[in-house]
Amino acid sequence: MDARAVVRLLRRLNLAAALALAAVAVLRLLHQGAVVPMLLLAGLLIVGPVEDWLKRRVVSRPVDPGPPAAQVVDQATSLALILILVAAALLAR
C-alpha cells in the first residue's frame, strides 16, 4: 500500500470515528442530558476541521513579521482543546 492510499484510508477512518463520536454525543445529550460527550465533540471539531480551515486561511495571506501564522493557529487550537478537556474533566461524574 503506497503512502497516498494509507492517507486516504486514515482520512476515512478518522471521518468514521468522528461520526461515531458525534452520534454518541448527541444521543447521550438527548437521552441523558450528558454534556461531557458534547464537549469532547467540540474539542474534536476545533482540532479537526476548524483548525484545517484556519490554517488554509492564514497560509493564503501574506506573512507578517513574527511567528508563522500556522504556528499561531496550532497553539490557539491546542489551547482551546485543553480548556474543553478541563471543562469535561470537571463536569464528568
C-alpha positions as CSV (number, residue, x, y, z in Angstrom):
1,M,0.0,0.0,0.0
2,D,1.5,3.3,-1.1
3,A,1.6,6.5,1.1
4,R,-1.4,8.1,-0.7
5,A,-3.6,5.0,-0.1
6,V,-2.6,5.0,3.6
7,V,-3.5,8.7,3.9
8,R,-6.9,8.0,2.2
9,L,-7.6,5.1,4.5
10,L,-6.7,7.1,7.6
11,R,-8.9,10.0,6.4
12,R,-11.9,7.6,6.0
13,L,-11.2,6.0,9.4
14,N,-10.9,9.5,11.0
15,L,-14.2,10.5,9.5
16,A,-15.9,7.3,10.6
17,A,-14.6,7.7,14.2
18,A,-15.7,11.4,14.3
19,L,-19.2,10.5,13.0
20,A,-19.4,7.8,15.7
21,L,-18.4,10.3,18.4
22,A,-21.0,12.8,17.1
23,A,-23.8,10.2,17.1
24,V,-22.9,9.1,20.7
25,A,-22.6,12.7,21.9
26,V,-25.9,13.7,20.5
27,L,-27.7,10.6,21.7
28,R,-26.2,10.9,25.3
29,L,-27.3,14.6,25.3
30,L,-30.8,13.9,24.2
31,H,-31.4,10.8,26.4
32,Q,-29.4,11.5,29.5
33,G,-28.6,15.2,29.4
34,A,-24.9,14.4,29.3
35,V,-22.8,17.4,28.4
36,V,-19.3,15.9,28.5
37,P,-19.6,14.0,25.2
38,M,-20.7,17.2,23.5
39,L,-17.6,19.0,24.9
40,L,-15.4,16.2,23.5
41,L,-17.1,16.6,20.2
42,A,-16.5,20.3,20.3
43,G,-12.8,19.6,21.0
44,L,-12.6,17.3,18.1
45,L,-14.2,19.9,15.8
46,I,-11.7,22.5,16.9
47,V,-8.6,20.4,16.3
48,G,-10.0,18.9,13.2
49,P,-12.0,20.8,10.6
50,V,-11.8,24.2,12.3
51,E,-8.0,24.1,12.6
52,D,-7.7,22.9,9.0
53,W,-9.9,25.8,7.8
54,L,-7.9,28.4,9.8
55,K,-4.6,27.1,8.5
56,R,-5.8,27.3,4.9
57,R,-6.9,30.9,5.6
58,V,-3.7,32.1,7.2
59,V,-1.4,30.3,4.7
60,S,-3.1,32.1,1.8
61,R,-2.4,35.6,3.4
62,P,0.9,37.5,3.3
63,V,3.1,36.6,6.2
64,D,3.5,39.3,8.9
65,P,6.7,39.6,10.9
66,G,6.6,37.3,13.9
67,P,5.8,33.7,14.3
68,P,4.3,31.9,11.3
69,A,0.6,32.2,11.3
70,A,0.1,28.4,11.1
71,Q,2.1,28.1,14.3
72,V,-0.3,30.6,16.0
73,V,-3.3,28.6,14.8
74,D,-1.7,25.4,16.2
75,Q,-1.2,26.9,19.6
76,A,-4.6,28.6,19.7
77,T,-6.5,25.4,18.8
78,S,-4.4,23.3,21.2
79,L,-5.3,25.8,24.0
80,A,-8.9,25.6,23.1
81,L,-8.8,21.8,23.2
82,I,-7.1,21.7,26.5
83,L,-9.7,24.1,28.0
84,I,-12.5,22.0,26.7
85,L,-10.9,18.9,28.2
86,V,-10.5,20.6,31.5
87,A,-14.2,21.5,31.4
88,A,-15.1,17.9,30.5
89,A,-13.0,16.6,33.4
90,L,-14.6,19.0,35.8
91,L,-18.1,18.0,34.7
92,A,-17.5,14.3,34.5
93,R,-19.1,12.2,37.2
